[in-house]
């Protein structure tokens, strides 16, 4: 991670070119790449030698010296993983993982040791000419490793290298220790003088500087590497060490000793203890059958009960249990059921299912999932295919607040040495590597920022792909400087730079984890994780369990707690809600799905309004269909329609469902003849062509992954099978083509059903208990201003009142006061932490705060400061104690008095000359100099948006003159219209032609959705800032998704966007200043006008004089103009008086 730029595939490829019989990988104190290296080398017929360069320390506090260990066999592999893990778990005190020298003897078996060259402990002694110390150290290592200890020499051109080599060779001959030649390779190829692009050496130097935060041109930086540290050929090595042939012969000897055989792909589960002498298989069958009986009773007593055929359920369970036990996965099911059931018993919400696991009735019976796979037509083979065995993989969603408790339970049950999370690798991605390279090359930050921002906004895009974009290519090709950065970045892109922890993945080993994988420790979090990543850890034999934290489950749980607190009758059970609730479907049909799981995006809301869902299956289908593939695919025979449009048109009988074979019609009956789910492909293959569901799953996978060879073979089987069942061949061929076309876009129904259930649950809660739901939702997003603003807006749109925070009533989280009111949480005020809020709540138990000083005194000056008080005042939380401007001017005096009060209290001295401070009122120590307090800007600073205030309120008259219309007065028209409003929401997206945005503006009369397409976005994006008033010109159209025909809503296509001050400058005709004969401030006005003057670049000024005998409008000279802003306007008003400064705008066409 700190140096080296060699990619494993390139190392193996170059080794093939050099005809190496073996190659060793010895990364610095890590084995992250071990499995990939082992597998790739084996595939190319090269012997992989697994090893590691450790940093060895003799005493605590010392800097580690290099020491290389190579693996001879499986025992050596286990010992190396244990040593490397120990370095992270116990030897990382100083930040770097170090191996203590005394650990070596306990983990030496099966390992070959190399001394570490001139930088190693022995090398350092030799460079000090201390042969006795060197001998002592050699003997120490030889006692541990015997004939498997080698003295390492190198010839890469370092300083003092020959001095060390001669000393080492002499000492080796003297005491009979073998020497070995190594190359300390850090990059792959030597410098090519004819190649203008950066060399590997230069790229490596840049990588080292990136890691250390240094600049390449810094002459003072340590230069630890040399140009010859590339992968040398056998011929080059023979030339280098022609005088010491035995040093090269020993490389072959070491190679012959290293014969590690890893059993990749074998899986090892921890033992699950079952009671008595019962076998694991019998215990699983017993628990599953008991569980199924319980589930069937639940179905019968449910509010949504339905007819069940016990024989079908029993037959399916028996089939699954036989398959699970035959494949040896009974322990896996019991382990998952155990921790899921523990979570449920300990009031930790668990999701109803996620992914293919929901297709198993065994999982349903054991309580792992909550979806009846028979009712919802879910297939077990989608999860566990007997025709193509792969490891089962349950993804379990837990409430965010309870996930760590479940992990803790698992760790205690199986032992902390056997449980760990899975590591991930952070790589140098396109934008980041450009910025890094710009920095290490010493170029300006802005230059790197410009290059990085020019990369198209496509997830996971590479620099090579970005270079195909016209604008990015032009920028790179525009200068030698940008080309230099780009070429260097290409060399480094994709290299690993950091280690993280997977959000969900956990492994449980049957023995110590280090028998399977080395470990790494995140020092900040203290989390232990496997060094192998997700794929490699499974290759090493460990089974992965996914523990996911789902915030929505937390929101549901908090909502239930709020509802049940106020219920005197039976508690609400989220798993037994009526699935035909009219209120819920009305809410979905209106598209009021902000905060509703999986259904809250703008596009989804629009489709819901079109779809008008009226049953649970509609939600399942929309959950599956609203995906890029389905949305971007035009349906044959239905021009201009994608899969979602076709589904909607057929549901509403506006599009005919084509005729087809009965078995196909039956499979597609719930989706109106549209192939929505992957399971439908499997069922068609089964019903029409006689495939087993296992074979059908293989067909599904082949289609999804576009495996042509496999698909061709299966196409023949598909057609032949159907023809054998007397189905028309031409029909089957056309059907296969149709399936082939859309199978890649089909979604996993096993995932869609449980997630649709969570979506329905959140929609039901919002429709039936809106205040409790929205309070819980808001409380889950205390750190996200954008989300809070969105949810507050949504509260208002559904008829809830959101009260500003109140120091005498608010808690840390949002609170539902009644069914129509939500109280703002103090925790959503910026800079106000939970600890302070707890102090406030505790103090409040003794009675409400009477005034500002009382608040400061009771909370204490040690917990409060000016910044915190300004935030509390700005948010409106202290409005019950006085006006905001008044309180702001009391801050310093109140804090000082509060501090004095504490000091007196602690010293137990009474002030005989003052009244009891408890009785003091704020006005007694009002500040003499009154500072102005900007309510608008402080509310924005405190909350991140305007909760009560609106920046346009004081400008309504001016907006009328500037634009002619308010948002509420807009109508559809072909001509350009102008409107002003505060930018509430900004949603930037990436399209084929560049970035574009959807903007919501609000002028307090109404809201308007504005589409800013790519050309306009590129021109005006600097103006698009949340909370600012912007002026937009464009064509107003009717919103086609508006439900209310009598009161339609509109949208605008932006042509121009200006800031309010830019619009003033462009649209103000002149500024009129009215003065009368009694005006006394003429000198002050003249002086101020000269000060404000912009020498002709602002708005002209007209003095409108009105005397007793005459009136006149006098235009001031052209060079005497003023740039109108809020500040300049206030300045002129302060001199001339309110109402005497008038902004005269050019008349707007089309306004009558």
Buried (B, 14 or more C-beta within 10 A) or exposed (E): BEBBBBBBEBBBBBBBEBEBEBBBBBBBBBBBBBBBBBBBBBEBEBBBBBBBBBBBBEEEEBEBBBBBBBBBBBBBBBBBBBBBBBBBBBBBEEEBBBBBBEBBEEBBBBBBBBBBBBBBBBBBBBBEEEBEBBBEBBEBBBEBBEEBBBBBBBBBEBEEBEEBBEBBBEBBEEBEBBBBBBBBBBBBEBEEEEEEBBBBBBBBBBBBBBBEEBEBEEEEBEEEBBBBBBBBEEEBBEEBBEEBEBBBBBBEBBBEBBEBEBEBEEBBBBEBEBEEEEEBBEBBBEBBBEBBBEBBEBBEEBEEEEEBEEEEBBEBBBBBBEBBBEBEBBBBBBBBBBBBBBBEEEEBBBBBBBBBBBBBBBBBBBBBBBBBBBEBBBBBBBBBBBEEBEBBBBBBBBBBBBBEBBBEBBBEBBBEBBBBBBBBBEBBBBBBBBBBBBBBBEBEEEBBBBBBEBBBEEEEBBBEBBBEBEEBBEBBEEEEEBBBBBBBBBBBBBBBBEBEBBEBBBBBBBEBBBBBBBBBBBEEEEBBBBBBBBEBBBBBBBBBBBBBBBBBBBBBBBBBEBBBEEEEEEEBEBEEBEBEBEEBBEBBBBBBBBBBBBBBEBEBBBBBBBBBBBEBBBBBBBBBBBBEBBBEBEBEEBEEBBBBBBBBBBBEEEBEBEEBBEBBEEBBEBBBBBBBBBBBBBBBBBBBBBBBBBBBBBBBBBBBEEBEEBBEEBBEBBBBBBBEBEBEEEBBBEBBEBBBBBBEBBBBBBBBBBBBBBBBBBBBBBBBBBBBBBBBBBBBBBEEBEBBBBBBBBBEEBEBEBBBBBBBBBBBBBBBEEEEBBBBBBBBBBEBEEEBBEBBEEBBEEEEBBBBBBBBBBBBBEBBEEEBBBBBBBBBBBBBBBEBBBBBBBBEBBBEBBBBBBEBEEEEEEEEEEEEBEEBEBEEBEBEEEEEBEBBEBBBBBBBBBBEBBBBEEBBEBBBBBBBBBBEEBEEEEEBBBBBBBBBBBEBEBEEEBBBBBBBBBBBBBBBBBBBBBEBBEBBBEBBEBBBBBBBBBBBBEBEBBEEEEEEBBBBBBBBBBBBBBBBBEBBBBBBBBBEEEBEBEEEBEEBBEEBBBEEEBBBBBBBBEEEEEEEEEEBEEEBBBBBBBEBBEBBBEBBBEEBBBBBBEEBEEEE
